[in-house]
Each structure stands twice: as structure tokens, then as C-alpha cells.
Amino acid sequence: MTEEEERKQHMAESQAKIDEWLAKGNEITVYPYGARSEEVNYTSGMYAKKKKVLTPEQVKAKEILDAKNAAAVKKALDKAAELLNEKNTK
């Protein structure tokens, strides 16, 4: 079979699958140029948004929040260690 015959056979098989899909009641949706079906948030690469520069107030608020979170984590770890010690002593 020549390359052209293989290509034609592949095209015929593809068209048969498309016709079968359309016969089931499916429709092809055509969007206008530039339209998006969903909003994509890029996190890296060429289209990624740059990180915002924090103001001094935001930096201070973040430090306070981080300190509170660290204290809460330390408290939870201490409580867990205490419970483990009690369990091991029994």
C-alpha cells in the first residue's frame, strides 16, 4: 500500500468516526476567534504573572501571622508529644 493510499484510508476512517459521533446527537461548537472555553492561570513560563511586591504593612502583617501559626504548630506538637508520653508510660 502506498503512502497516499494509507493517508486516504486513514482520512476515511476518521471521517467515519466523526460521522458516527455526530449521528449520536453530538454537536461541534465553533467559538469566535480569540475566545476561551475556560480561564487559565499560568504559574510559570512566558505567560505567568509576576509576584506582587509586598508593602511594608503587608510584610509586617505576614510576619505576625507566621509567628501566630508557628506558635500554634508548636503548641500542637507539644500536646501530641505529651499524649504520646502518657500513652507510653501506661
C-alpha positions in Angstrom: 0.0 0.0 0.0 1.4 3.4 -1.0 1.7 6.3 1.4 -1.2 8.1 -0.4 -3.5 5.1 -0.1 -2.7 4.9 3.6 -3.4 8.6 4.1 -6.8 8.2 2.2 -7.7 5.2 4.2 -6.9 7.0 7.5 -8.9 10.0 6.4 -11.9 7.7 5.5 -11.7 6.0 8.9 -11.5 9.4 10.7 -14.5 10.7 8.8 -16.5 7.6 9.6 -15.8 8.1 13.3 -16.8 11.8 13.1 -20.0 10.9 11.3 -20.8 8.3 13.9 -20.2 10.8 16.7 -22.4 13.4 15.0 -25.1 10.8 14.4 -25.3 10.2 18.2 -26.6 13.7 18.6 -23.3 15.4 19.4 -22.6 18.9 18.0 -19.4 20.7 17.0 -19.1 24.0 18.9 -17.3 26.8 17.0 -16.0 29.6 19.1 -15.2 33.1 17.8 -11.6 34.0 17.2 -9.7 34.5 20.5 -12.4 33.2 22.7 -11.5 30.8 25.5 -13.6 28.0 26.9 -12.0 28.4 30.4 -9.7 30.9 32.2 -6.2 29.5 32.6 -4.0 30.7 35.4 -0.4 30.3 34.4 2.1 29.7 37.3 5.3 29.5 35.4 6.6 30.2 31.9 6.2 33.0 29.5 2.5 33.8 30.4 3.0 33.6 34.2 2.1 36.6 36.3 4.9 38.2 38.3 4.7 38.0 42.1 3.4 41.1 43.7 5.8 43.3 45.8 4.5 43.5 49.3 4.2 46.8 51.1 5.9 47.2 54.5 2.5 46.9 56.2 1.8 43.6 54.3 5.2 42.3 55.3 4.6 43.1 58.9 1.1 41.5 58.9 2.6 38.4 57.3 5.3 38.2 59.9 2.7 38.4 62.7 0.6 35.8 61.1 3.6 33.5 60.6 4.5 33.9 64.2 1.0 33.0 65.3 1.0 30.0 63.1 4.4 28.9 64.3 3.1 29.2 67.9 0.0 27.2 67.1 2.1 24.4 65.5 4.5 24.3 68.4 1.6 24.1 70.9 0.0 21.2 68.8 3.3 19.3 68.6 3.9 19.7 72.4 0.4 18.4 73.1 1.0 15.4 70.7 4.3 14.7 72.4 2.6 14.9 75.8 -0.1 12.5 74.7 2.5 10.0 73.4 4.4 10.2 76.6 1.3 9.4 78.6 0.4 6.5 76.3 4.0 5.1 76.6 4.0 5.3 80.4 0.8 3.3 80.8 
